[in-house]
Each structure stands twice: as C-alpha cells, then as structure tokens.
Amino acid sequence: MQGEQGYLELCRKILDEGQNRDDRTKTGTYSIFGHQIRFDLQKGFPLLTTKKVPFRLIATELLWFMKGDTNIRYLLENNNNIWNEWAFERWIKSPEYTGPDMKNFGIRSQNEAAFKKEYEQQMQLFKEKILNDARFAEKYGDLGSVYGKQWRKWETSKGETIDQLKETIGSIKTNPNSRRHIVSAWNPEDIPSMALPPCHTLFQFYVADGKLSCQLYQRSADVFIGVPFNIASYALLTHLIAHECDLEVGEFIHTFGDAHIYSNHVEQVNLQLEREVRAFPKLKINAKNKSIFDIDISDLEITDYHPHPAIKAPIAV
C-alpha cells in the first residue's frame, strides 16, 4: 500500500488479524510479522495528517543520530524528551540515586496520582542535573552504543572505527549503481551495552533516474507511537542525503518485522482510523552550501501542514 492510507491499512490489519502476544514491557500487544508500506517522496513529505506528528522532535533526534551522539544532553538542550525514560531508568536503579522508591518505574496507571507527581518531580530533577552537571550527564545521560555510535563510529575487531553514514554518502556520490549503500545499527556485540537495542536496524539506498530512494528494515515497530516518527525520520534522512548528493528524492520503503499495536493504544488507533487523510506537507532545506553534517534544526522547515489534532497515548518502556 502507498502513503498514509498504507499506514492506516497496517493499523487495520493488526487490529483485525494480529496475534495477542506478551511483550518485554508487560503491556501486551496485537502483532503481525512482515509488512511493507511505500511513500512517494515526490508527492509530499510523509508527516501523517490523521494526527499531528511533531516534526521538531523527529528532526532533532535524527540530527542527534547523524552527529554520532549517544547522550541525551543534546536532545534536552533542544527541548526533546523522547529518550529520557531509558536514561532515567539507569539513574534510579543506580547506587547514587537517593530519592523516593521508583521500583515501579514508569506510570502504569493514570489513577496513581501520587506516584505520577513524584515521578514527574524526579524526572525534572534528573533533566536539570543532565543539563547543568557535566559529570552527571556523562555518567547518566549516555545511552550506550545506540544508533549514533553505530552509524558514525562502528568499532571493529581491530579497534578501528567505521563511519558508515559518511562512507555510504561517499559511495552514493562515486558509485551510485552500487548495491552496497547500507547502514546497519544492529551490532550483536554491542547489544548488551545499549539502553534499547535498535528497532530500526538496517537501511539501504538506491539511485535510479537521478532519484534517491531508501528502504528501512525495522525489526520491531510500535505502530501507533513509534512508526509515524520512523517514517518521517527516514524520509528526512533521504531528503538530506539527496540534498548532499545533488539528487532528487524517490521513494521511502518501510519494511517491518514485528509490527504491533499495544493493548493500551487500541482506542487511540480506532479514533485515528475514523479521520480523513489530508495532503502531505512540504519540506524545505534552507542550506544550499552546507554538508548535512553541519545542518541545524533552523535549516529545516515544514510548510502546508494541516493535520488533525494529536492523540495522546502512554509509552511502553
């Protein structure tokens, strides 16, 4: 299926045909295995319209990956909180943490008002310490060998590093017909040192007719909350690399392993499925002479975005 309708069809398929499965977070999911959606990037930037999706958060996260950064300090400096829970969990489980008992980590029930208030207070304290205490940030803000490290500083058995992203861009420029324009985030040796093993594990580029296309393989996909971010993130990456390589954009192809909807997202998904799809917005890159590694959030602009309102849902950690 194509475009946003393809995403909505995936949601329907999971609700209609998905297996009811236990999962790591103990929340429970409805799941299918193996699916694909295609987006023609010439027809607009795929920021979903059936609910508002926050482009700034997606863009700053992608820029963080592209820098090779693995510490949430950069994200917090850009008012991006999407990776906080994983770093926060490490702190509250450490001997250095002396605050209230957070063994029921996360907010499992919206009725636990007192716990929610305490959780929010401790999270705010954690964020302030990350931003204002370099030692604390270095120790507790780092998420281990997650995406940025694998993309830009993959460590070899010889102790050398490989800049996969930079080498892939060079390969696109010099040998566009190659079938090896691949970046992998799945490094089995580093999995134990990651706060969260990579869900979007491998992506490949393809050049044809002066257009750059990208296919992503995602081993595990939170379809309601995560996938709209992933679609926009890899579409943005494709635009940025096309910009760097003086190419037009082609397709973004999203291939899934375990595609699931959490059991506490079903009501929200059904609300989204009732909404009418609107035209995708446009992306402007205001940085003609900049390398993509120098691009800042201020260089990126979304125009003509007219989505339905956002739909809130809890994140399974």
C-alpha positions in Angstrom: 0.0 0.0 0.0 1.0 3.6 -0.7 1.3 6.6 1.6 -0.8 7.4 4.7 -3.5 5.0 3.5 -0.9 2.3 3.6 -0.1 3.2 7.2 -3.8 3.1 8.2 -4.3 -0.2 6.4 -1.5 -1.6 8.5 -3.3 -0.4 11.6 -6.5 -2.1 10.5 -4.7 -5.3 9.6 -3.1 -5.5 13.0 -6.4 -4.9 14.8 -8.2 -7.4 12.6 -5.6 -10.2 12.3 -2.9 -9.6 14.9 -1.9 -12.2 17.4 -2.4 -11.3 21.1 1.1 -11.5 22.5 3.0 -10.8 25.7 6.0 -8.5 25.4 9.0 -7.1 27.2 7.1 -4.2 28.7 4.4 -6.5 30.1 1.8 -4.2 28.4 0.6 -6.8 25.8 0.3 -6.2 22.0 -1.6 -7.2 18.9 1.1 -8.2 16.4 1.7 -9.3 12.8 5.0 -10.4 11.3 6.1 -9.0 7.9 4.6 -6.0 6.1 5.6 -3.1 3.8 4.5 0.4 3.0 5.8 2.7 0.3 5.9 6.5 0.2 6.5 8.5 -3.0 8.5 11.4 -1.6 7.8 13.5 -4.8 4.2 13.7 -3.5 4.9 15.4 -0.3 6.8 14.9 3.0 5.2 11.9 4.9 4.3 13.6 8.1 1.0 11.9 9.0 -2.1 14.0 8.8 -4.6 11.8 10.7 -2.9 13.0 13.8 -0.4 15.8 14.4 3.2 14.5 14.5 5.9 16.7 16.0 8.4 17.4 13.2 10.9 19.3 15.5 11.3 16.2 17.8 11.8 13.9 14.8 14.4 16.3 13.2 16.4 16.9 16.3 16.5 13.2 17.1 17.8 12.5 13.5 20.4 15.2 13.8 21.5 13.6 17.1 21.9 10.3 15.3 23.8 11.9 12.5 26.2 13.6 14.9 27.1 10.2 16.3 25.9 11.4 19.7 24.5 8.9 22.3 24.0 11.3 25.2 20.5 12.8 25.8 22.1 16.2 26.8 21.9 17.4 23.2 18.3 16.4 23.0 17.4 18.1 26.2 19.2 21.3 25.0 16.7 21.1 22.1 13.7 20.5 24.3 13.4 16.9 23.1 12.4 14.4 25.8 11.7 11.3 23.8 14.7 9.3 25.1 14.5 10.4 28.7 12.9 7.4 30.2 15.7 5.0 29.3 18.4 7.2 30.8 16.3 8.0 33.8 15.8 4.3 34.5 19.5 3.8 34.7 19.8 6.6 37.3 17.0 5.4 39.6 18.5 1.9 39.6 22.0 3.2 40.5 23.5 3.4 44.0 23.9 7.2 43.5 20.1 7.6 43.4 18.8 8.5 46.9 15.3 9.8 46.1 11.9 8.1 46.7 11.5 4.4 45.7 10.9 4.3 41.9 10.9 0.5 41.7 7.5 0.7 39.9 9.4 2.6 37.2 7.1 4.3 34.7 3.4 5.3 35.1 1.4 2.1 34.7 -1.9 3.6 35.8 -3.2 7.1 35.2 -5.0 6.7 38.5 -1.8 6.6 40.5 -1.8 10.4 41.0 0.7 10.5 43.9 3.2 8.3 42.1 2.7 10.3 38.9 3.5 13.5 40.8 6.6 12.0 42.4 7.8 10.6 39.1 7.5 13.9 37.4 9.4 15.7 40.1 12.2 13.2 40.0 12.3 13.3 36.2 12.5 17.1 36.3 15.4 16.9 38.8 17.1 14.4 36.5 16.8 16.7 33.5 18.2 19.7 35.3 21.2 17.6 36.5 21.8 16.4 33.0 21.8 20.0 31.6 23.8 21.6 34.4 26.2 19.0 35.7 28.7 17.7 33.0 29.9 14.8 35.2 26.4 13.7 35.9 25.4 14.0 32.2 28.4 11.9 31.1 27.6 9.2 33.6 23.8 9.0 33.4 22.9 10.8 30.2 24.6 8.3 27.9 22.5 5.5 26.4 25.4 3.3 25.4 26.2 2.1 21.9 22.9 3.2 20.3 22.1 4.4 16.8 24.5 7.4 16.6 27.5 5.3 17.6 26.7 2.5 15.1 26.1 4.9 12.3 29.2 7.0 12.8 31.7 5.1 15.0 31.2 1.3 14.4 34.0 -0.4 16.3 35.8 -3.2 14.5 37.6 -6.2 16.0 40.9 -4.4 15.2 39.9 -1.4 17.4 39.3 0.8 14.4 36.1 2.7 13.7 33.9 2.8 10.6 31.8 5.9 9.7 29.0 4.0 8.0 26.9 7.0 7.2 29.8 9.1 5.7 31.1 6.2 3.7 27.6 5.4 2.3 27.2 9.0 1.2 30.6 8.9 -0.5 29.6 5.7 -2.2 26.3 7.2 -3.5 28.3 10.1 -5.0 31.0 8.0 -6.6 29.3 4.7 -7.4 25.5 5.3 -7.5 24.7 1.9 -9.0 26.3 0.0 -6.1 24.1 -2.4 -4.2 26.1 -1.8 -1.0 24.7 1.6 0.1 23.9 0.1 3.5 24.0 1.3 7.1 23.4 -1.1 10.0 22.6 -0.3 13.5 22.4 -3.9 14.6 25.8 -4.7 16.1 25.4 -8.0 18.1 28.5 -7.4 20.2 27.2 -4.0 21.4 23.6 -5.0 22.2 24.2 -5.6 25.9 25.6 -2.0 26.2 22.6 -0.3 24.6 19.8 1.2 26.6 17.5 -0.1 23.9 18.5 -2.4 21.1 17.9 -0.8 17.7 14.3 -1.2 16.5 15.1 0.3 13.0 18.0 -2.0 12.3 19.2 -1.5 8.7 18.6 0.9 5.8 19.7 0.8 2.2 19.8 3.5 -0.5 19.1 3.0 -4.2 19.8 5.5 -7.1 17.8 5.5 -10.3 16.8 8.2 -12.8 18.6 10.8 -10.7 16.5 10.0 -7.6 17.5 8.6 -4.3 15.3 6.0 -2.6 15.6 4.4 0.9 14.4 1.1 2.3 14.3 0.6 6.0 14.1 -2.8 7.8 12.5 -2.4 11.2 12.6 -5.5 13.4 10.1 -4.1 16.0 7.6 -1.4 15.3 5.3 0.4 17.8 2.8 1.2 15.1 0.8 3.9 16.8 3.5 6.0 18.6 6.8 5.0 17.0 6.2 4.3 13.3 4.9 7.8 12.4 8.3 9.1 13.8 10.2 6.5 11.9 8.5 7.3 8.6 9.2 11.0 8.9 12.8 10.4 10.2 13.9 8.2 7.4 12.1 10.4 4.8 14.0 13.3 6.2 17.3 11.4 6.1 16.6 10.5 2.4 15.9 14.2 1.7 19.1 15.3 3.4 21.4 12.8 1.7 19.7 13.5 -1.7 20.5 17.2 -1.0 24.1 16.3 -0.2 24.5 14.2 -3.3 22.6 16.6 -5.7 19.8 14.1 -6.4 16.1 14.3 -6.3 14.1 12.1 -3.8 12.4 8.9 -4.9 10.6 6.6 -2.5 10.8 5.7 1.1 10.0 2.0 1.6 9.3 0.8 5.1 9.6 -2.9 5.7 8.5 -4.4 9.1 9.3 -7.5 11.1 7.1 -7.5 14.2 4.6 -4.7 13.7 2.4 -4.3 16.8 -0.2 -2.1 18.5 0.0 -2.0 22.3 -3.2 -3.1 24.0 -3.5 0.3 25.7 -3.4 2.1 22.3 -6.3 0.4 20.7 -8.8 3.1 21.5 -6.5 5.8 20.1 -5.9 3.8 16.9 -9.6 3.5 16.3 -10.0 7.2 16.7 -7.3 7.8 14.2 -8.9 5.4 11.7 -12.1 7.5 11.8 -10.2 10.5 10.4 -9.9 11.6 6.8 -6.5 11.7 5.2 -5.2 15.1 4.1 -2.4 16.2 1.7 1.1 15.7 3.0 3.1 18.9 3.8 6.3 20.1 2.1 9.9 20.1 3.4 12.3 22.9 2.8 16.0 22.6 3.4 17.4 26.1 3.7 21.1 25.2 3.5 22.3 25.2 -0.1 26.0 25.0 0.6 26.1 23.1 3.9 27.1 19.5 4.4 24.3 17.5 6.0 26.6 17.0 9.0 26.6 20.8 9.5 22.8 21.2 9.2 20.9 22.6 12.2 17.3 22.4 13.1 16.9 26.0 11.9 17.8 24.9 8.4 14.7 22.7 8.2 11.2 23.9 7.6 7.8 22.2 7.1 5.1 24.1 5.2 1.5 23.5 4.4 1.0 21.0 7.3 -2.7 20.8 8.3 -3.1 17.7 10.4 -5.9 16.5 12.7 -5.2 17.1 16.4 -2.6 15.0 18.2 -3.7 11.8 20.0 -2.0 11.1 23.4 -1.1 7.6 24.5 1.2 6.1 27.1 4.7 4.9 26.0 5.7 1.4 26.9 9.3 1.4 28.3 
